[in-house]
């Protein structure tokens, strides 16, 4: 569960960074 949450968070941050 922790790994899944971390992965989701990383993807979200990466997407926001790329969008910016």
Order of alpha helices (4+ residues) and beta strands (2+ residues): alpha
